[in-house]
C-alpha cells in the first residue's frame, strides 16, 4: 500500500459539441469504396456445403462470395436501383460467371430486394473495424 491519498478518477469530457461528434464519429467503422458491378445470389441448392472459409453454407445468413477480398471481410452492398443495403461477411470464393463481382447468400439478396430479378447492379464498400 502506498498510504497516499486516493485520487478521484476523472474522465475527460469534450469541450464542445463538435469535439464530441468528432470522437463519436471516430468510433464508426472506416469505409472504403471498392467499386461494384453485377451481383447474383446463391439459393438453397448449396445449403449444407462447406464454403471457402470452412463453415457450412446457410443461405439465411448475411454472407457472400468474392474472388479476392480476405475471408471474414465485412462489405456493405448497396442495390443501385433501390438504395437498399446489407452488410455481409465474405466466407466464400467466386463468382466465376461472366462479369459478376459478388455472389450473395439468399438472405442477403432478399434483404436488398434482388430475389425476383436474380441479379442487380450494386455498389460495394469494405468496412474496416
N, C-alpha and C positions, 0 to 999 in steps of 0.2 A: 504494500500500500504506500502511496506517495504521501499521504497525510495532508496534502494540499487541498485547497477549496475546489469544489466541483464546479466546472464551468457549464453554463447553460448552453445546450446545443442550439444553434440558430441556423435556419435555412434561409439563405439569401433570396429575397424576392426581387423581381424585376422592378425597375423604377417607373417604367411607362408601359402602356398598353402595347405599343409597338414592340418593345423588348419581349413582353410576354408572348405575343403572337409569333415572333421570330423563334423563340425557344420551343413553342408548341409545334410549329411547322417543321422544325428540325427533327422532331420525333417521327414524322411521316416517312414512309419508305421512299428512297430515291427511285426515280422513274427514268428509264432510258427508252426512247422510241427506237424500235428495231425494224421499222418498216411495216410490211403487211402484204396482202395479196389474197389469194383464194384459200378458203378453209373448207374442209369437209369434216365428216364425223364418222366414228365407229359406232355401229349399232350393237345389238345384243349378240351378234354372231361370234364375237371374240371374248365374251364374258367367260371368266374362269381360266383363260390363258395367261401365261406369265408375260409381263411386259419387259422391256429392256432393263428396267431397274430391278427386276426380280420379283416384284409384287404381282399379285393376282389382279387381272383387269376387272374392274367393276364399273360398268357403263354409267352408273348413277353418280359416281364421284366426279369432282371437278378436276379432271386430268386431261392431258393432251400428249401427242407425239410431235416431236420436232426433230429435224435432221441433225442440227449441230449444237443447240443450247445444252448446257450441262443438265444432266438428270437432277431433279429436285428444284430446278429454277421455277420461280413463280412469274407468270406472264398475264398481263391484263389484255384480254381480247375484246375488241370493240367492233360490233357489226356496223359497217359504214353506212348502211341504208337506214337503220333504225336507231342507232346510237346506243343500243343495249350493250352492256359489258358483263364480263365474267372474269374472275381470276382463276387460273388453272395452274396446276403443278405439272411440270414436264416429267413423265415417267416412261415414255416410250420413244422409239425412233421411227421416223417417217415424216411426212407421207412420201411415198415413192411413186406417185401417179401424177403425170402431167406437171403443171406449174403450181401445184398446191404448196402452201407454206406451212400449214399446221393441220393436224387431224385432232379434232376434239372428241371427248367422250360424248355419249348421247346426252347425259345430264347437262354438260356444259353447252352443247348445241341447243338443247331445249331452252336453257336459260336466256340465250340471246336470240331465240326465235328463228333458227335456221333448219329445223327438222323437216318441214314440208318441202322446202326447196332442195335440201340436201347439201347445198354449197352456199357460201356467202363471201363477199369481199369484206375483209377485216383489217383492222389496224392492230399492231402488236406492240406492247410496251413491257420491257423487262423490269420487274420490281426487285430492287436490291434491299436487303434487310439492313 
